[in-house]
């Protein structure tokens, strides 16, 4: 198995339309595996588990993970707390229980709280008083924008061995709300991305080309909330040695998008049809640049029949913030504002419908819309 750490930031010519940095681990060459109709990314649903903590560093071209698991009940989880571009990281040994400073009007005091030493980021885990299921709160403030992106805190999970086939309809859903949402800074600084807070989720998808001899990668990012509205879909494609890296920042859908404001209501149920975003990609050609800068148009081959060999390898959901622009071409590198955001989420589920195949003909039909309810 080959493991490659990638840290991407894709930019449009207009900085206001940039997709801000996301860090993820891409696993290539996984063996084939089976899946069922249950949640294929379990671990943040009914039970508490010992999630793994990223140290914020890279070792042997992989994210370095702390060998220490948090001292809480439950078995080791498939989920990890990932932390990138952090001045100080959240440690599994920072655990506090029943800390009154974590009180939430709806959820009460966090059952387990993990904080960065200076308090600029945290992971607090509540127990919903009605369902008794865990509710995770991710918080971030400050941060600096570099060519690799801003400060990131998110929960991530690898797929089971073999990945998750896109040969069937896939539903992605979770409950969420913003418990903190603040941004201060000039409109110009916000449009340039120097002052920004955003919440997003994403999937790393691998697909075969050239009769399966080449494996390319799609990075699909779904916006959840943003301190300044995005201007639409973002697309990028590069090709190295015949392997494509395609980045799609999906256009927000109002039915599955949270206003950037504190929400005192119960968590909102968000639902996404993953296949509809794949259809948006494959039904329109995308321009792809190779290492020499030559551009060609890429589209699905005419003899393509289905997506059974397209595989989800990893998913993530979390935050990014920044208050200053440290990119080489920035006019000022001083802080230009303030920003903070906290996301509460629960009941993450990715569920295939084994009774509904997904193939090329599926994309010829009207795309199902996403829905949300309270």
MOMO-V503741 format. One record per run of one state. SS is the DSSP state (2 for helix, 1 for strand, 0 for the rest). FROM is the first residue (numbers start at 1). LEN is the number of residues. If there is no record, write none. Layout:
ss=[SS	SS]
from=[FROM	FROM]
len=[LEN	LEN]
This chain:
ss=[0	1	0	2	0	1	0	1	0	1	0	1	0	1	0	1	0	2	0	1	0	2	0	1	0	1	0	1	0	1	0	1	0	1	0	1	0	1	0	1	0	1	0	2	0	1	0	1	0	1	0	1	0	2	0	1	2	0	1	0	1	0	1	0	1	0	1	0	1	0	1	2	0	1	0]
from=[1	2	11	15	18	19	29	39	40	50	60	62	66	76	85	90	91	92	95	96	97	100	103	104	105	108	109	112	117	121	128	134	142	144	147	149	150	151	159	164	166	168	186	187	192	196	210	214	227	234	241	243	250	254	257	268	274	283	286	291	295	299	306	307	311	323	324	326	337	358	359	360	365	371	374]
len=[1	9	4	3	1	10	10	1	10	10	2	4	10	9	5	1	1	3	1	1	3	3	1	1	3	1	3	5	4	7	6	8	2	3	2	1	1	8	5	2	2	18	1	5	4	14	4	13	7	7	2	7	4	3	11	6	9	3	5	4	4	7	1	4	12	1	2	11	21	1	1	5	6	3	1]
